[in-house]
């Protein structure tokens, strides 16, 4: 749905559904099932609130959160003294604190900020000064000989780098899955296919109207990402920011590239963007991206040959051995940029409403920190929750290539996707339980099925059989990656 269609959508009742039914009655309603919404739902439930996450799609991660570079950021180049920096720090620390209990992987890659020209190298003192002000004090300069000893496959044109030891690669999809699953297992609720189209506040409580029923809540958190400004406009009749969609395209190299680099390779950042990064993925590949393309569409995540060729060429220029490695996949994500660089956290305390807008590239890291910030804002508004004792802690399946996978344990049934070594047991588990996959894209993100070298060419028929009757739109053989 494009922006024009969104603004023209009918506020009338859907004749095919019972829009008068009450779907949930909760302390807090969180609108949007991206990584931030999932983290907020988890925090609210752990703090003792009854919480419901409301998502317009059939599964989580349907918007900006599904396409990113999956890096756990230290905040070394985040604006000094900003709320973003506070949330990045807190989110980083909490992720490392809870990751083992939730079975969330970390690839301790470290990062290198690479200078390829004298002009870039001249910016290093300022980068280090800013990093130290931001509390990232373990960054240090490496000479050309030191960096080539660490990363021998980098181009010999490298001049110098700044090492960032605590920048890591993580799984961008299992983390929000774990957050929301923990919320649900401790009494929270998630409602899908329920786009919020209007709302009324009676002075103490909200009554939200979705396409499939109503939701009552004392407080509402708008984490609708790419549509957050439009949701504010539709429900509050005002908005204080405008989403300026920014597409980022990526190229993914085959797994044999994994031996070529161990570190995240950053360019020297600019005021507008972190730039194009070469990085190992948690799934055993090497990727390059993202581009930074302004566009009008909020949902056009298509890729194009021209930009992909530029990415491919830049990767080879910096890591020449990548020229001999085939490309496995390409993809694009859309960042929820606004007319300002900073996060747009807007509080309407009179109406018990908080908007989390403009959460861009650091959102995967800052999500847990943002969730804590939301809890503090609600406490300041008068919310009085009591944290639950001994919460249930679910463990999500491991998808990381450097850790033991399901196929290595007997009893998995069969290997369904041979490229990514996905088992029948993993497929079955992802299709069941309190947060089962809502469509095939959700199944892919839970298992890695069809994400490998053949992009589903060989496993599509078997996947169609295993998912029969599970999705509203059945999987048609041959259309997995159309």
Secondary structure as the mmCIF struct_conf table of DSSP 4:
data_model
#
loop_
_struct_conf.conf_type_id
_struct_conf.id
_struct_conf.beg_label_comp_id
_struct_conf.beg_label_asym_id
_struct_conf.beg_label_seq_id
_struct_conf.end_label_comp_id
_struct_conf.end_label_asym_id
_struct_conf.end_label_seq_id
HELX_RH_AL_P HELX_RH_AL_P1 UNK A 3 UNK A 7
TURN_TY1_P TURN_TY1_P1 UNK A 8 UNK A 8
BEND BEND1 UNK A 12 UNK A 12
HELX_LH_PP_P HELX_LH_PP_P1 UNK A 13 UNK A 14
TURN_TY1_P TURN_TY1_P2 UNK A 15 UNK A 16
BEND BEND2 UNK A 17 UNK A 17
TURN_TY1_P TURN_TY1_P3 UNK A 19 UNK A 20
BEND BEND3 UNK A 21 UNK A 21
STRN STRN1 UNK A 22 UNK A 31
BEND BEND4 UNK A 34 UNK A 34
HELX_RH_AL_P HELX_RH_AL_P2 UNK A 35 UNK A 46
TURN_TY1_P TURN_TY1_P4 UNK A 47 UNK A 48
STRN STRN2 UNK A 51 UNK A 54
BEND BEND5 UNK A 56 UNK A 60
BEND BEND6 UNK A 63 UNK A 63
HELX_RH_3T_P HELX_RH_3T_P1 UNK A 64 UNK A 66
BEND BEND7 UNK A 67 UNK A 68
STRN STRN3 UNK A 71 UNK A 72
TURN_TY1_P TURN_TY1_P5 UNK A 76 UNK A 77
BEND BEND8 UNK A 78 UNK A 78
HELX_LH_PP_P HELX_LH_PP_P2 UNK A 79 UNK A 79
TURN_TY1_P TURN_TY1_P6 UNK A 80 UNK A 81
HELX_RH_AL_P HELX_RH_AL_P3 UNK A 83 UNK A 102
TURN_TY1_P TURN_TY1_P7 UNK A 103 UNK A 103
STRN STRN4 UNK A 106 UNK A 107
STRN STRN5 UNK A 111 UNK A 115
BEND BEND9 UNK A 117 UNK A 117
HELX_RH_AL_P HELX_RH_AL_P4 UNK A 118 UNK A 121
TURN_TY1_P TURN_TY1_P8 UNK A 122 UNK A 123
HELX_RH_AL_P HELX_RH_AL_P5 UNK A 124 UNK A 133
TURN_TY1_P TURN_TY1_P9 UNK A 134 UNK A 135
TURN_TY1_P TURN_TY1_P10 UNK A 137 UNK A 138
STRN STRN6 UNK A 140 UNK A 143
HELX_RH_AL_P HELX_RH_AL_P6 UNK A 144 UNK A 150
TURN_TY1_P TURN_TY1_P11 UNK A 152 UNK A 153
BEND BEND10 UNK A 154 UNK A 154
TURN_TY1_P TURN_TY1_P12 UNK A 156 UNK A 157
STRN STRN7 UNK A 160 UNK A 164
TURN_TY1_P TURN_TY1_P13 UNK A 165 UNK A 166
STRN STRN8 UNK A 168 UNK A 170
TURN_TY1_P TURN_TY1_P14 UNK A 172 UNK A 173
HELX_RH_AL_P HELX_RH_AL_P7 UNK A 174 UNK A 185
TURN_TY1_P TURN_TY1_P15 UNK A 186 UNK A 187
STRN STRN9 UNK A 189 UNK A 191
BEND BEND11 UNK A 193 UNK A 193
STRN STRN10 UNK A 196 UNK A 201
BEND BEND12 UNK A 203 UNK A 204
STRN STRN11 UNK A 206 UNK A 210
TURN_TY1_P TURN_TY1_P16 UNK A 211 UNK A 212
STRN STRN12 UNK A 213 UNK A 222
HELX_RH_3T_P HELX_RH_3T_P2 UNK A 225 UNK A 227
HELX_RH_AL_P HELX_RH_AL_P8 UNK A 228 UNK A 236
BEND BEND13 UNK A 237 UNK A 237
BEND BEND14 UNK A 240 UNK A 240
STRN STRN13 UNK A 243 UNK A 243
STRN STRN14 UNK A 246 UNK A 253
HELX_RH_3T_P HELX_RH_3T_P3 UNK A 255 UNK A 259
TURN_TY1_P TURN_TY1_P17 UNK A 260 UNK A 260
BEND BEND15 UNK A 263 UNK A 263
STRN STRN15 UNK A 264 UNK A 266
HELX_LH_PP_P HELX_LH_PP_P3 UNK A 267 UNK A 269
BEND BEND16 UNK A 271 UNK A 272
STRN STRN16 UNK A 277 UNK A 280
TURN_TY1_P TURN_TY1_P18 UNK A 282 UNK A 283
BEND BEND17 UNK A 284 UNK A 284
STRN STRN17 UNK A 286 UNK A 289
STRN STRN18 UNK A 293 UNK A 294
BEND BEND18 UNK A 296 UNK A 296
BEND BEND19 UNK A 298 UNK A 299
HELX_RH_AL_P HELX_RH_AL_P9 UNK A 305 UNK A 318
BEND BEND20 UNK A 319 UNK A 319
HELX_RH_3T_P HELX_RH_3T_P4 UNK A 320 UNK A 324
BEND BEND21 UNK A 325 UNK A 325
STRN STRN19 UNK A 327 UNK A 335
STRN STRN20 UNK A 338 UNK A 338
BEND BEND22 UNK A 339 UNK A 342
STRN STRN21 UNK A 344 UNK A 348
HELX_RH_3T_P HELX_RH_3T_P5 UNK A 349 UNK A 351
TURN_TY1_P TURN_TY1_P19 UNK A 352 UNK A 352
STRN STRN22 UNK A 353 UNK A 357
TURN_TY1_P TURN_TY1_P20 UNK A 361 UNK A 362
HELX_RH_AL_P HELX_RH_AL_P10 UNK A 363 UNK A 380
TURN_TY1_P TURN_TY1_P21 UNK A 381 UNK A 382
HELX_LH_PP_P HELX_LH_PP_P4 UNK A 387 UNK A 388
BEND BEND23 UNK A 389 UNK A 390
HELX_LH_PP_P HELX_LH_PP_P5 UNK A 396 UNK A 398
TURN_TY1_P TURN_TY1_P22 UNK A 401 UNK A 402
BEND BEND24 UNK A 403 UNK A 403
HELX_RH_3T_P HELX_RH_3T_P6 UNK A 406 UNK A 408
BEND BEND25 UNK A 409 UNK A 410
STRN STRN23 UNK A 415 UNK A 417
TURN_TY1_P TURN_TY1_P23 UNK A 418 UNK A 421
STRN STRN24 UNK A 422 UNK A 423
HELX_RH_AL_P HELX_RH_AL_P11 UNK A 424 UNK A 430
TURN_TY1_P TURN_TY1_P24 UNK A 431 UNK A 431
BEND BEND26 UNK A 432 UNK A 433
TURN_TY1_P TURN_TY1_P25 UNK A 434 UNK A 435
BEND BEND27 UNK A 438 UNK A 439
HELX_RH_AL_P HELX_RH_AL_P12 UNK A 440 UNK A 447
TURN_TY1_P TURN_TY1_P26 UNK A 449 UNK A 450
BEND BEND28 UNK A 452 UNK A 452
TURN_TY1_P TURN_TY1_P27 UNK A 453 UNK A 459
HELX_RH_AL_P HELX_RH_AL_P13 UNK A 460 UNK A 466
TURN_TY1_P TURN_TY1_P28 UNK A 467 UNK A 470
BEND BEND29 UNK A 471 UNK A 473
HELX_LH_PP_P HELX_LH_PP_P6 UNK A 474 UNK A 476
TURN_TY1_P TURN_TY1_P29 UNK A 477 UNK A 478
TURN_TY1_P TURN_TY1_P30 UNK A 480 UNK A 481
#
